[in-house]
């Protein structure tokens, strides 16, 4: 009995509810949004409290996703070992934990950052945990496209945390992640098509077939490469970013094309894995390019 109780309150289970790997990528893209929003150093309060508030909100959305999806997760091989399907904690405790994180994130953002960031973060959290998870995911094969707006918000949140206002360049960062999301997730859905079918979730490969989904992965990837050129065209970033974006984009198209031409799900997980590397590296090039341009301008001014 004591062992079962100890397992039920294991902090690792609560940590897993937060989807830490996903949150880490969210925080990285939010931090890049902060850096790109200013020519100087990011103010410490905006950086510190902004990332804490955004991170807590992302963790809350992830935990709410676990709570809402626990019955679906119990039917899927990929998710059956999550804390709630395994009975490692009470469903009520997971909900209280998620709502507590959400409330704390709002208090931090309202107190130490600004109202706009708090409002946008709340909208993003509701968009993911409620609109996508409770409705879109269960009702349309375009779920990940329509729900992708919530996942694309972090760089915008980082931007507004520093500036207190929306900007077209922040919305361009949003657009990049918005277009990236479908080919990223559909590659995984191709691999897990039987899982989604068993759980009665209308993901695109379930409703329209794997071949149709592969084609759309390729088309979205090509569109993504075109969109990632836009920051250079509007002088948001320079040649270092452009070279990195094109190189990474060629790699993504290569994997998407291999997936399209392959039998079954042979290249699905390789495409999925590359998509994660792609987004991380792309935003890394944003950072590198930004600081190199600042250094060059400072050199010529001096």
C-alpha positions as semicolon CSV with decimal commas, in nm:
position;residue;x (nm);y (nm);z (nm)
1;X;0,000;0,000;0,000
2;X;0,279;0,244;0,093
3;X;0,461;0,164;-0,232
4;X;0,148;0,230;-0,438
5;X;0,093;0,560;-0,257
6;X;0,455;0,662;-0,320
7;X;0,415;0,588;-0,690
8;X;0,097;0,789;-0,707
9;X;0,276;1,101;-0,581
10;X;0,599;1,047;-0,776
11;X;0,720;1,387;-0,898
12;X;0,842;1,227;-1,221
13;X;0,481;1,153;-1,318
14;X;0,389;1,518;-1,279
15;X;0,700;1,619;-1,467
16;X;0,599;1,388;-1,752
17;X;0,256;1,552;-1,763
18;X;0,435;1,873;-1,860
19;X;0,587;1,720;-2,178
20;X;0,931;1,866;-2,095
21;X;1,089;1,804;-2,437
22;X;0,807;1,991;-2,610
23;X;0,821;2,272;-2,355
24;X;1,197;2,303;-2,405
25;X;1,147;2,367;-2,777
26;X;0,866;2,612;-2,698
27;X;1,091;2,806;-2,461
28;X;1,374;2,813;-2,713
29;X;1,154;2,961;-2,986
30;X;1,009;3,208;-2,734
31;X;1,361;3,312;-2,633
32;X;1,452;3,366;-2,999
33;X;1,145;3,586;-3,035
34;X;1,270;3,790;-2,739
35;X;1,618;3,832;-2,887
36;X;1,493;3,929;-3,234
37;X;1,260;4,192;-3,088
38;X;1,543;4,422;-2,981
39;X;1,881;4,543;-3,105
40;X;2,020;4,544;-2,753
41;X;2,022;4,302;-2,464
42;X;1,688;4,154;-2,362
43;X;1,581;4,315;-2,031
44;X;1,636;4,064;-1,751
45;X;1,284;4,087;-1,606
46;X;1,120;4,029;-1,944
47;X;1,354;3,740;-2,017
48;X;1,337;3,570;-1,678
49;X;0,971;3,616;-1,588
50;X;0,857;3,590;-1,948
51;X;1,015;3,249;-1,999
52;X;0,893;3,125;-1,660
53;X;0,537;3,238;-1,731
54;X;0,536;3,100;-2,086
55;X;0,694;2,774;-1,969
56;X;0,440;2,726;-1,692
57;X;0,155;2,796;-1,934
58;X;0,296;2,548;-2,187
59;X;0,331;2,290;-1,911
60;X;-0,026;2,356;-1,801
61;X;-0,153;2,306;-2,156
62;X;0,043;1,981;-2,183
63;X;-0,095;1,854;-1,852
64;X;-0,451;1,946;-1,955
65;X;-0,390;1,758;-2,281
66;X;-0,293;1,449;-2,077
67;X;-0,606;1,486;-1,865
68;X;-0,845;1,533;-2,159
69;X;-0,685;1,258;-2,368
70;X;-0,640;0,993;-2,099
71;X;-0,900;0,756;-2,248
72;X;-0,753;0,794;-2,599
73;X;-0,401;0,754;-2,459
74;X;-0,501;0,425;-2,296
75;X;-0,590;0,284;-2,640
76;X;-0,273;0,393;-2,819
77;X;0,058;0,210;-2,805
78;X;0,254;0,537;-2,822
79;X;0,080;0,685;-2,516
80;X;-0,036;0,390;-2,307
81;X;0,256;0,427;-2,067
82;X;0,172;0,785;-1,975
83;X;0,099;0,845;-1,603
84;X;-0,281;0,864;-1,626
85;X;-0,341;0,552;-1,843
86;X;-0,101;0,365;-1,613
87;X;-0,296;0,473;-1,306
88;X;0,007;0,639;-1,150
89;X;-0,203;0,932;-1,029
90;X;-0,564;1,028;-0,979
91;X;-0,728;1,206;-1,270
92;X;-0,843;1,481;-1,033
93;X;-0,486;1,544;-0,916
94;X;-0,368;1,586;-1,274
95;X;-0,642;1,841;-1,339
96;X;-0,565;2,036;-1,021
97;X;-0,197;2,034;-1,110
98;X;-0,267;2,165;-1,462
99;X;-0,503;2,439;-1,344
100;X;-0,255;2,539;-1,073
101;X;0,022;2,580;-1,330
102;X;-0,211;2,781;-1,554
103;X;-0,311;3,015;-1,271
104;X;0,049;3,063;-1,160
105;X;0,158;3,144;-1,516
106;X;-0,110;3,411;-1,546
107;X;-0,016;3,568;-1,213
108;X;0,350;3,585;-1,317
109;X;0,284;3,727;-1,663
110;X;0,033;3,985;-1,538
111;X;0,253;4,091;-1,247
112;X;0,603;4,090;-1,398
113;X;0,558;4,104;-1,777
114;X;0,254;4,266;-1,942
115;X;-0,116;4,220;-2,009
116;X;-0,076;4,153;-2,382
117;X;0,161;3,861;-2,326
118;X;-0,066;3,720;-2,056
119;X;-0,371;3,745;-2,283
120;X;-0,198;3,586;-2,581
121;X;-0,051;3,311;-2,363
122;X;-0,395;3,235;-2,219
123;X;-0,544;3,225;-2,569
124;X;-0,268;2,990;-2,684
125;X;-0,319;2,762;-2,385
126;X;-0,696;2,746;-2,440
127;X;-0,640;2,694;-2,812
128;X;-0,424;2,387;-2,750
129;X;-0,579;2,229;-2,442
130;X;-0,946;2,302;-2,520
131;X;-1,012;2,394;-2,884
132;X;-0,760;2,152;-3,036
133;X;-0,755;1,868;-2,784
134;X;-1,126;1,857;-2,697
135;X;-1,281;1,948;-3,032
136;X;-1,061;1,971;-3,342
137;X;-0,858;1,658;-3,271
138;X;-1,178;1,453;-3,251
139;X;-1,372;1,610;-3,536
140;X;-1,161;1,690;-3,844
141;X;-0,859;1,553;-4,031
142;X;-0,740;1,914;-4,055
143;X;-0,709;1,919;-3,676
144;X;-0,335;1,977;-3,667
145;X;-0,356;2,252;-3,929
146;X;-0,630;2,443;-3,751
147;X;-0,487;2,373;-3,407
148;X;-0,135;2,461;-3,513
149;X;-0,189;2,827;-3,429
150;X;-0,155;2,754;-3,057
151;X;0,178;2,578;-3,104
152;X;0,307;2,857;-3,328
153;X;0,253;3,129;-3,068
154;X;0,572;3,106;-2,850
155;X;0,800;3,338;-3,053
156;X;0,519;3,594;-3,061
157;X;0,482;3,563;-2,685
158;X;0,854;3,614;-2,643
159;X;0,840;3,919;-2,866
160;X;0,550;4,081;-2,681
161;X;0,709;4,001;-2,344
162;X;0,992;4,238;-2,438
163;X;0,813;4,502;-2,646
164;X;0,456;4,492;-2,517
165;X;0,324;4,504;-2,873
166;X;0,267;4,285;-3,176
167;X;0,490;4,327;-3,480
168;X;0,477;4,193;-3,833
169;X;0,816;4,026;-3,790
170;X;0,686;3,836;-3,485
171;X;0,392;3,721;-3,695
172;X;0,638;3,595;-3,956
173;X;0,799;3,374;-3,691
174;X;0,448;3,255;-3,608
175;X;0,385;3,172;-3,974
176;X;0,701;2,964;-4,000
177;X;0,603;2,738;-3,709
178;X;0,240;2,729;-3,828
179;X;0,347;2,592;-4,169
180;X;0,606;2,361;-4,009
181;X;0,354;2,190;-3,779
182;X;0,153;1,982;-4,033
183;X;0,448;1,807;-4,206
184;X;0,613;1,757;-3,865
185;X;0,309;1,594;-3,708
186;X;0,175;1,411;-4,013
187;X;0,505;1,225;-4,045
188;X;0,445;1,087;-3,695
189;X;0,078;1,021;-3,774
190;X;0,180;0,808;-4,074
191;X;0,390;0,591;-3,843
192;X;0,110;0,572;-3,584
193;X;-0,184;0,546;-3,822
194;X;-0,307;0,219;-3,669
195;X;-0,292;0,374;-3,323
196;X;-0,504;0,671;-3,429
197;X;-0,749;0,448;-3,613
198;X;-0,789;0,227;-3,305
199;X;-0,849;0,534;-3,089
200;X;-1,099;0,672;-3,344
201;X;-0,900;0,994;-3,394
202;X;-0,952;1,129;-3,750
203;X;-0,591;1,212;-3,832
204;X;-0,525;1,271;-4,202
205;X;-0,365;0,930;-4,278
206;X;-0,665;0,760;-4,113
207;X;-0,929;0,949;-4,310
208;X;-0,751;1,006;-4,643
209;X;-0,483;0,739;-4,652
210;X;-0,106;0,734;-4,619
211;X;-0,031;0,826;-4,983
212;X;-0,248;1,138;-4,962
213;X;-0,079;1,238;-4,636
214;X;0,269;1,188;-4,781
215;X;0,183;1,421;-5,067
216;X;0,067;1,688;-4,824
217;X;0,381;1,647;-4,612
218;X;0,584;1,721;-4,925
219;X;0,368;2,015;-5,036
220;X;0,372;2,177;-4,691
221;X;0,748;2,127;-4,671
222;X;0,801;2,307;-5,002
223;X;0,573;2,587;-4,882
224;X;0,773;2,604;-4,558
225;X;1,099;2,653;-4,747
226;X;0,943;2,943;-4,938
227;X;0,809;3,101;-4,620
228;X;1,147;3,078;-4,446
229;X;1,300;3,295;-4,720
230;X;1,069;3,583;-4,625
231;X;1,271;3,704;-4,320
232;X;1,563;3,770;-4,555
233;X;1,344;3,944;-4,812
234;X;1,208;4,189;-4,553
235;X;1,555;4,248;-4,404
236;X;1,458;4,083;-4,078
237;X;1,762;3,855;-4,115
238;X;2,071;3,843;-4,331
239;X;2,272;3,605;-4,543
240;X;2,383;3,377;-4,259
241;X;2,020;3,302;-4,179
242;X;1,931;3,265;-4,548
243;X;2,211;3,016;-4,610
244;X;2,109;2,814;-4,305
245;X;1,739;2,824;-4,393
246;X;1,803;2,706;-4,750
247;X;2,038;2,427;-4,641
248;X;1,796;2,307;-4,374
249;X;1,505;2,340;-4,615
250;X;1,679;2,129;-4,879
251;X;1,730;1,864;-4,611
252;X;1,363;1,874;-4,512
253;X;1,250;1,847;-4,875
254;X;1,488;1,553;-4,919
255;X;1,329;1,365;-4,629
256;X;0,975;1,459;-4,737
257;X;1,050;1,339;-5,090
258;X;1,201;1,013;-4,963
259;X;0,890;0,965;-4,749
260;X;0,666;1,036;-5,049
261;X;0,845;0,785;-5,268
262;X;0,892;0,512;-5,007
263;X;0,661;0,224;-4,928
264;X;0,446;0,249;-4,617
265;X;0,595;0,428;-4,318
266;X;0,960;0,349;-4,393
267;X;1,081;0,711;-4,374
268;X;0,814;0,848;-4,143
269;X;1,015;0,861;-3,820
270;X;1,328;0,985;-3,996
271;X;1,123;1,271;-4,140
272;X;0,967;1,338;-3,801
273;X;1,306;1,338;-3,630
274;X;1,457;1,570;-3,890
275;X;1,164;1,810;-3,855
276;X;1,248;1,863;-3,486
277;X;1,615;1,919;-3,566
278;X;1,511;2,151;-3,851
279;X;1,308;2,388;-3,636
280;X;1,569;2,402;-3,360
281;X;1,850;2,469;-3,609
282;X;1,646;2,723;-3,806
283;X;1,584;2,932;-3,494
284;X;1,948;2,883;-3,404
285;X;2,039;3,048;-3,734
286;X;1,805;3,334;-3,647
287;X;2,009;3,389;-3,331
288;X;2,348;3,355;-3,499
289;X;2,254;3,590;-3,781
290;X;2,107;3,847;-3,539
291;X;2,417;3,873;-3,323
292;X;2,658;3,872;-3,618
293;X;2,467;4,162;-3,775
294;X;2,476;4,353;-3,447
295;X;2,850;4,291;-3,416
296;X;2,913;4,411;-3,773
297;X;2,710;4,728;-3,720
298;X;2,891;4,798;-3,394
299;X;3,228;4,745;-3,567
300;X;3,151;4,998;-3,839
301;X;3,008;5,252;-3,591
302;X;3,322;5,229;-3,377
